[in-house]
């Protein structure tokens, strides 16, 4: 099958010598949107790029500065020329520089507080997104960068939420939910995906009158509390199941379609594996809520509403069981 040639846009712009400020402003804008400079005044961009619409605005700006501008549709003569154009947009060097900075930042994580960690993560996230936005032809470099970014984010999460459980071996005993009413439940503070989903599940489907305590250290778990999602807890990772999935199996909820779909999201975000399409959106909402809200009780209320909505969506109109 013959490959369909890439459609390209070529902006040719010329400005009067006196328009140095405008020339620099337009050049910077072209760089930000990811254009490749073929020569001074000639800039190429794949037509499919989201940023392509900006070229017309830049052409108009050049005309307003008493310059000249032409925005042309161009096509490579053959596959070899098309490939030559594509190589102008190879972002490997950009990713390599960013990954080097990420590697250095990784060495400092254990010495930083929560505010500094969040600031560091936002800074590197902005740099990563700036590259991704102009990576019009993703390659192995982009795959490596994505893996390293996920690893970096997980490392920050590990520092902020120490005590991630190790998977226990053995079977999961079935439990009678009537014996688990009005109980005190405990897990690690600074709730993240598995823990907040577990708390929602307990409150919504197991123990409507549950009370929660958020632990600074799992060793401080009260003797009368039912622990979840830490080593030695009553409910924690077993085999390849995360704590949310263990709770589902424990209380006979694993046949519930909506809860199983949420379980797939939690599993993907907590330990990886098959990616659930909704995982990224849920993770972004949770990350944003954690930045806005002062404590875990408020976080559970807000994200509980999100999980209620996800459950309704996944249940495809079926009422909660």
Helices and strands as residue ranges (DSSP letters): E 7-14, H 20-32, E 36-39, E 42-46, G 50-52, H 53-64, E 68-75, H 79-87, H 92-106, G 109-111, H 114-133, H 140-160, G 177-179, E 184-188, H 193-201, I 202-206, E 211-215, G 218-220, E 225-227, H 243-250, H 257-271, H 279-292, H 296-314
